[in-house]
């Protein structure tokens, strides 16, 4: 007879392998086969009866686990000098786990009784079960100041970089944190404000050279006026929040919903599950669940949290930090769908037929428990045959059914023909020193597309439900290109040898056909870039004008309420429409929808600009060490003052000033987006392959200067005119160019007839 493990051995195994906790997994781990499984089963039942385990379907989980972000209270210093803390929200039946607090340099000193928000890491083979790192001390929310430190005889001063602030802060000798003159620092107000004299501050972080990478995102945040400090009342409201009870919610905790996110995701606001539909009237169909964090439960209309979230409009994401729409207590804890932790949600169950068409859906306000926090990489690797230990038990029950449902949705997508601009996403990796370690393009897996399609479908369901119930909502609107932009696109692709027919209502399928024509040719990137430039910017509106890019008549944002206020409005609409509680959309919300739509559309653009500026500065700082090198690229923009070139290796855009192109005059044609040399006749336009030399890169401004060396594999021709003789354009050359363009247009016109 095989030796049966002890209770402690079983509990240790489950703690170490939370995703391999079925009876079969446990039996395999201890080499138990055949009839010997009977005493193992009895032992598992005994552990369950004693409260050590809870059975969920066919798996056993330890209920006594803390979420990765928790509120703790500091305990008296131990005899060994270590600082321990106790969790204030412990729901397990066993004794509270022991948590060791790990301080870092520069953090405020903590004492007995202090309450903190901390990030936890599970620890094995130690007297303590977790180690905690400080996020912040609860109840303290001092004013933060970003500025340049100027050293003085007694301490020094902080000169804020915020252009709107003309106030300086005095720093006492013992509060400089070792800052040097001219360094960029982050400080916090020390002591009460006074009417007379300068306010006091203490330096809490040294960011070094203001032009260094570490300071880049902070500068962008302040330049664009993105609020990065929460008011005291908002922090207090978030700290006072408690986990939502089950109440009247539908209990989905046994449904193996999983989150699939990037490896560096800061929060988890959506979870998915799919299975074959057992309805005999729907052969080959699937049921797909999408569960979204129930932020509306915590952020109620008119509250301090609500006002601040509306003001911010959305979270802003930078390579080294996030400026969240909601405080950490909510965004990183109570509203984040962490693995194996009960969380309130609003979920939609969608029924798909064998062709991928949605034939029904229903919404529910529920309680869920994520079965696993997975990453795109590990899910895709598992489907490609590279299985990791924790995902093996989930392949047949979770992962493969998701891909099977996605395969049918792709069929529906192909029929719908949304715009297929699958543009690469750039990823900036920072090293421990805050500098750019590498720049690459994020891979695009089916795992990404799967989640995107499920989220789009859930968003459609939300819009359809609220329209059907005649409830107010914010639509995500993407209008078709303007006639002017469309004509510009038509002329550009025509010059490249492709056609975009006139005289018909433009649909995304027409643009997709154009992109397919160009695919695999030298002009492919030119056509893609020009098509992208012709698109209008999406925005929010209480009126529905459709979503051109997705080829959808009704579309609303529902799936990211942690980071977008628009989604919170849609959640409230669903709550009101279904009568789920008093925290739904109020008459005041409805009355202000138009103003709210404009506000959050503006904050979205603000974040995009700040994120773009940050990326530009990081890339410029990264390239500053490569000045003088030659790089291949493609012309991405044309202006009267020069050419913009997108470099292949980093995706960074640099400027070739027109003055560096030679002594001849270059005529700018805004219609064809070209520069033409008046002496040589050389034409420089969108999409051309070029070789450039990196002439300058300035991290503080994000400016990248380039020198043009080759165009389409040939050296740039130079005119015989000297720089000193440069003057007005040679009209004969420009006239010939215009005549040639007119002749081309006449030929095209005759061909069309």
N, C-alpha and C positions, 0 to 999 in steps of 0.2 A: 504493500500500500504506500502511495506517495505521501510524503509529509505534508500535512495541512498547515499553512502559515498561521501565525498568531494574529490576533486582532490588531496589535500595534504594527506588525509587518504590512498588513493590508492597508491600514490607514496611511502609513508612510509611502506605500506605492501610489495610492490615489493622489496624495498631496504632490508627489513628484511627477505624476503623469495624468494631469487632469483631463486630457482628451482621450485617454485610453483606459476608461473606467467602467467598461461594460463587464458583465460576468465572464464573458469569453476572454476579454483582454486580461483580466485578473488571473483566470485559470491558465492562460498561456504563459503569463509572466512567471508563475510558480510551478510550471510543468505539471499541472493537474489535468488528468484525462479520464474519460469514461465515468465509471461509477464513483470515482473519487470526487466528482463535482457535487455530489449530493451533500456531503458535510460542508463543502465550501459554501453552497447555497444557504445552508442553515446558519453558518457563521455570518454571512452578509445580512441575513434577516435579523440576527441578534444585534449587529451593529446598528442597523436601521431602527430597531425597537429602542435601543439605548440612546438614540439621538445623535450618534456619531456620523451617520450617513443619512442622506435622503435619496430616495429612488425617483429618478425622472425617466419615464419610459424604460429603456433597457440599460441605463447607466446609473452609476452611483457617484454623487458629488459630496464633497465636504461642505456643509452649510456654513461653517465657521471661518469665513474669509472676509477680509476687509477690502473695500474698493480701492483702486490705485490712488485716488485722491480722497483724503479724509480729514475730518476735523479732529484735532487732538488737544488734550490738556496736559501741560507739562507737570511732571511729578517732582517731588523733592530730589535733590542730587543724591545719587547712591553712594555707598561707602567706597566704591571704586572710582568715584569722580565722574562717572558717566551720567548723562541726562536721559531719562526715560519719559515716555508719555503714554497716556491711556486714550483709547478711542472713545469719543463721546456718543457715537452712534453704533452700538454693537448689538446685532440682532441674533447672534448665535446663541445656542443653549449652553455651550461650554464656558469656561473661564475666559475673561478678556485676554487677548493676546498681548504679549509684552512687545513694546515698540521702543527701539533705541533711536534717539534723535542724533543725527550727524550734522554738526554745525560746519559752516564754511566761513572762510575769512571775509570780514566786512559785514557780516550779518549782525543784526542787533542782538544784544545779550538777552537771553530768556531766563525767566525765573519761575518758581513754583506757582501754579495756577494760571499761567499765561495760556491762552487758547490760540492755536495756530492752524492754518490750512497747510497740509503737507502732502508731498508725493511719496508713496510708499513702495518699497521693494521687498518681496518675499525672500526670507533668508532661511537657509537650511543648516542643520548641524550647529546651531548656536543657541544660547540660553534665551535669546529674544527671537520672536517670530518675524518681525519686520524691522527695516531701517527706514527712517523718515528724513526727507530733505525739505527745508522750509520753502514754501511758496510765499507766504506772508503771515504776519501776526494779525490775528483778528481783532478788530476794534481800533486799529491804528491805520489811518489813511492820510498821511501828511502830504502837503503840497509838494509835487516834484518839480525840479527846475533843471533844465538842460542848458549848459552855457560854457563859456570859456573862463578858466580860472586865472586870475591875475594875482600873483603873489605880492604881499605887502610886508611891511615891517612887523605887523602884528596880525598874523593869519593871512587874510587876503579877501578877495571879492569874487563873486560869480557874476559874469556878464551874460545874461540869457541870450541865446541865439534867436529866440522868437522875435520877429520884426515888430510885433505888436506890443512888445514889452520894453519899456524904457527904464524899468526898475532894476537896480543892482541889489545883490544880497551880500551881507557881511559874513565872513567865515572866521570863527575864532581860531587861535593858534592850535588848539587841540582837536579841531574838527576838520582839518584839511585832508585827512586820509592819505597824507604823503603826496598830494598832487603837486605837479610842477607848473611853473608859469607857462601859460599858453596852452595847457592841456584842455581837452574837452572833458567835462565832468558832468555827472548827474548828482544833484543834491536834493535834499528835502528840507523844508522849512523847520527851523528849530525854535521853539518857543512861540509865544503869541505875537501877533502883528501889533505894531505900534504906529501911532500917528507921526511921531517924530523920529528922525534917524532912519537908517537902513534896516530892513528886516534881517533877522539872523537865519543862517542855513548851515547845515552840515553836509559835507561831501560823503556820499554813500558808494559812489562808483567812479573809477577813473577810466575814461575811454580813450585816453592817449591823444595822439595827433588828430586834430579835427578833420584832416583829410584821409585818415586811415579807414580801412574797411569797417571796423567795428562801429564807427560813428555814422555810417551811411544811412541806415534805416531810421535812426533817431532824427537825423537832420531832415529827412523826407517827411517824417511824421509831423514835425513842427512846422516845416515850410508849407505844408498843405492843410494845416489846421485840423489834423485828425485828433480827436480827444483821446488821450492815452492814460488818463488818471480818472478813476471813478469818484464821484462825490461821496462824502461820508455816509449819507442816508442810503445810497445805493448799495454800498458795501454792507451796511448794517442789515438791510433788507435781505441781501443774498445770504449773509451769515445766519440769519434767523430762519431760513428755509429748512424744512424737514422733508425726509423722503415721503413720497406720495403713498397713501394707503391703497389697498386693492379696492375697497368700497364697492361701487356698482360697476366697476370696470370688468370687461371680459378677461378671463384668465387665460393668457397665451404662454404662460411660463414653461409649459411642456412642449411647445412648438420650437423645434431647433433652428430658430432664426440666428443668422450669423452676420457680423459686420465684415466688410471687405474694404480696406482703405490703403492708402500709401503707408509705407513703413514708418514715415515720420509724421503721421497724422496726429494732430493735437486733440481732436475730439472725434466722437463716433455718434453721428446723429441719424444714421439709417441702417437698417438691418433687413435681410432678405431671406426668403425660403421658397422653394418650389417643389412640387410633386406632381405626378401624373394624376389627372382628374379621374376619379372613380365613378363619375356620372355616366351611366350607359348611353345617355343621349348626346354625349360629347366624346366619341371615340378619338383617341390620339391627342386629346386636349390636355391642358395643364392648368394647375392652380398656382398662382404666384402671390406670395405675401410680401408686402413692403411695409415695414414698421418704422415710424419716425418719432423721435423724442418729443414728448408732450411738454414743450416749453411753456405753453399757455397756462398750464397748471401753476407754474411758479411766477410767470410774468403776467400779472393781471392788468386789465385796462385802467389807465390813469394812475398806476402806482409809480413810485420812484424808479423802479427797474424798467417799467414800460417807457417812461419819459426819456430815460437815458438811452435805451435801446433804439427808440425812434430817432433820437438825435444822431446817434452813430450810424444807423441805417444798415450796417453790415460790419462784419469783421474784416480786418485788413491783414494780409499775409506777406511776410518778408522772409528772406532766407534765414535770418537769425532770430526772429521773434514774430509774435502775433499780437495785434491790437484787437482784442475780442469785443464783440458787441455786448456780451454779458460777462459779469465777474467770474473768476476761476471757480468759485464754489458751485456755480451753475454750469458754465460751459465745460469745465473739466471734470465735474463730479456728478451732481444730481441729474443733469440733463444728458450726460454722455452714456451711451449704451455699452458700458464696460462688460467684459466677459463674466458670466456667472453671477451677476448682480441684478436684483429685481429693479426694473425701471418702468415708469409710466410711458405710454406711447399712444399715438393715434395711428392705426394700421388700416391698410386697405387690402382686401382679398379680391384678386382679379382672376377671372375665369377666361382662358384662351382656348380657341378651337385649334384644330390640327394645322391650320394655315397661319396661325399667329394672330388672328383677329380677336380683339376683346369682345366677348359676348355677354359679359356681366361683371359687376363689381359691387362691393359693399364696404363701407367704412365702419370702424368700431373704435371706441376708446377703451384701451386695454392696459394690462400689465404684462410685460415680457421679461425674459431673462436670456441674454445673448449666450448661445452655446459656445461661441468662440470668436475671438477678435483676430481675423485673418488679414493677410496682406495680399495685394495683387500679385506680387512675385511668387509667393508660395502656392497660391491657388493655381496660377498658370503653370508653374513648374510641376505641380501634382498632375494636372491634366496632360502635360507633356511627358509624363512617366517618371518624373523625379519626385518621389514621395518622401515627405518629411514625417517623422514619427507621429506628431500630434494630429496630422491631417488624415492619416490612414483610416481610422475608424469612421471618418466623416465622408469618405469618397462616395460610397453607394447611397447613403441616405441624404446627403446635403449637396456635395459639389457637383456630381454628375447630373442630378435632376435640375440644378440651376442652368447648366450648359444645355441640357435638352430643351428646357423652356426657352432659352435664349435663341436656339436654332430656329424655333418656330417664329419668334418675334422678328428675326432677321428677314424671314420671308415677307412678313407684313411691311417691314421697313423698305424692302426693295420695291414693293408695289407702290408705296407712298412716295418714294423718291425725295427724301429731304436732301438738302445741299450737302454734297460729299466733299467738303473741304477738310480733309484729315491732316491738319497742320501739326508739325512736331512741337512739343512743349519743352522749353529750355529749363534746365535744372542747374542751379548754382550750389555747389558743395563748399561749405566753409570749414576750415581747419580749426583746431583748438585756439589758435592765435587770432581768430576772427577774420583772417584773410581768405581769399578765394583759393580753394585747393584744386578745384577742377570745374570745368563748364562742359556739360554734355546735354544731350537731348533725351528726355524721358522715353523709354520704350512704350509702345502702345500694344497692349495685349487684348485678347478676347475678354479677359477678366475685366479690363476697364470698360470695354464696350458693353459687356453684359450688365454691369451696374448702371451705366448711363441709360441704356434702353429701359431697364426696369424703373429707373427714376422718372424718365420722360413719360412712361405709361402711367405711373402714379400721379404725376402732375396733371396729365390729361383727365384722369378720373376726378381729381379735385375740382377742376374747372367745370367739367360736365355736371357734376353733382350740384355745385352751387348755382349754376345756370338753371338746371332743372328745378331746383327748389326756390328759384327767384330770390337768391340772396346776393347781397353786395360782395364784391371781391376785387382784388387787384390782379389784372391780367398781366402776363409777360408778353409784351407786344414787340414784334419785329416786322416792320413794314418793308415792302418791296423797294428795290432801288429807285431813285428818282430818274426821270427821263434823261436828265443831263448826265448823270453818272452812267446810265445804261448806254447812252450814245458814245461816251468816252470809252467804255469797255468794248463796245462793238468796233470802234475804229482801231483800238489797240490790237485786238485779236485778229482783225482783218489784215492789218499790216504784217502780222506774224503768219498769215496764210490760213487762218481759220475763219469760220463764219458763225455768226449769231443772228438768226433770222429776225427780220423786222415784221411789223404788222400783225403781231399776235400777242395775246395776254401772256406776259412772262411767267413761267413756272420754273420751279427748281429743276425739273427734269431737263429743261432746255440748257440750263447752266451745267448740269451733270454731263450732258451729251458733249458740250464744249470741252469740259475737263477731260473726258474720255478721249476725245480727238487729240488733245495735246499730250496725254499721258505717254511717257517714254520718249518724247521728242526733246530737242534742245530748248524749246519754248515752253515746256511744261510749267516750270516755276514762274515764268512771266505771266502765263494765263492764270495760274492759281493766285498769284499776288494781286493781279489786276482785278480778278473777280472778288477777292476779299475787300479790296479798296472800294469797290462799287457798292458794298453792302451798307445799309444804314445801321445805326447803333440801336440795340434793343433797349427798351425802357419799360416802366410800369405805368399802368393806366387803369382807372375803373371802367373805361369803355373798352370793348373788345374789337381790335383791328386785326386779329389773327397773328400767327407766327410764320412769316414767309420762309425763313431758313429751315425750320423743322417741317414745313408743309402741313401745319396743323391749324384748324379753325378755332379751337378753344385750347388755351394753354395758360396755366398759372403755376407759380412756384410754391410747392408744398413740402419739399423733401429736406430743407436745410434751415429749420427755424432757430438753431443755435447761432447761426452766422448771418442770417438774412431776415430783416424785419418783415419783408413782404410775405414770407412763408408763415410768420406768426399771425399776420392778418388773415391769411387763408385758413389756418388752423382755427382761429376764433370763429370764422364764418361757418366751418363745419360743425363746431360745437353748438352754435346757435341753431343751425339748420336741423340738427339731430336732437336738440333738447338735452344735451349731456351735462349741463351745469350752468352756473351763473357767470362763468369766466369767458363767455363767448363775445362776439362782436357787439359793441354797444351802439346806441344811436349816435353818440358823439364820434365813434370810430367811423361810422358810415358817412356822417356829415363832413368829416375831414379827409375822406379818401383821396380826393383829387389833390389836396395839399400834401398828404402823406406820400402819394405817388411821386410827385415832383421832388419832395425832400429826399426820398431814398434813391431815386434815379440820380440825383445830384451827388449824394454821398458815395454811390457806386462808382461814378466817374472820378470822384476825388480819390478814392482808394486805388483805382486803376492807374491814375497818373502818379500817385506816390509810389506804387509798386514798380511802375515802369522807370521812374527816376532812380529808384534804389537799384534796380537791375542795371541800368546804364552806368551808374557810379561804380558798382561792383565790377562790372566788365571792364570799365576804363582803368580801374586800379589794377585789375588782373593783367591787362594788356600793357600797362606802363612799364613792365619789366621786359617787354618784347619789342620795344620801339626799335625800328630798323629792319625788322624781319619782313619777308614777303609772304603775302597770303592770297589765296584764291577766293573769289567771291562773285557776286552778281549784283548788277545795278538794281536797287530796290526803290529808288525815288529820284526824280529829276526836278530841279528848281532853277530859277534864273541865276542863283548864286553858286550852283554846283550840283554835284551828284552824290546821292547816298548809296553806299555799297554795303550789302550784307555779307559778312565774311563767313565762309563755309564752316570753319572749325568751331566757332563760338556762337554764331548767329548774331553777333553784335553788328550794329549799324554804325558806319563811320562816314564822314563827309570829305569828299574831294572838292575843295574850293575851285570855282571856275578860273580864278586867277592863276592856278597852278597847272592848267591844261595847256598852256603855251601862250605865245605872243599874239596869236590871231584872236579876232572877236568871235565869240560863240553866241549864235542866235538861239533864243529859247522859244520853242513852240509849245504852248500849254495844251493845245488840242492833241498833238501826237505824243506829248511828254518826251520831247527830245531836245538835245543841244546839238547844233550843227556848226562846225568850224567854217568861217567865211572864206578862208584861204584854201584849206585842204579838202573841205567838203565832208570831213569825217562826221558821222552821225552817231551820237551816244544816246541810247534809250533804254527803257525798262527791260529788264530780263537779260541783258547782254552779259556774257561771261567775261570777267576781268581779272587781272592780276594787279594787286596794289602793294605798296610799301607802307607799313605803319609808321607815320611821321610823328605823331604825338598822341598821348593818352593822359588825360587829367582826371584823377579820381574824384577830386572835390566837386568838379562841375559835371563830370560824366562825358565830357567832350572827347571825341576820337577823331583825329585828323589823318587823312590818307593821301598818298600820292599815286596817281594812276600810271601804271607801267605798260600794261597790255590790254587790248580789247579783242575778244574772240581769238586769242592766240597770236595776235600780231601786235607789234610795238605801236604805240600811239604816234601817228605821223605828226611832224612838227612843221609849222609854216616857216618860210624864209624871213618873215618879218622880225625885226629886233624888238625886244621888250620896250625899248625907248620909243619906238614908233607906233606902239599900240594906240589905237584911237577908235574911231567910229567903225561900224561894220561895213564891209564891202557890199553895197546894195545889189550889185550884179549877181553875186553868189546867192544872197538871200532870195532875190527875185527868182532866180533859176530854181531854187529849192521849192518855193511856193508854187511855181508853174508845174514842177514835176509832181507835187502833191495833188494839185488840181487835176492833172492829167490822169493820175491813178484813180481818183474818185470818179472821173467820167467813165473810165474803163470798167470799174466795178458796177456803176449804174447801168451801163449797156449790158453787162453780163447778167444782171438781175432781170432785166427786161426779157 
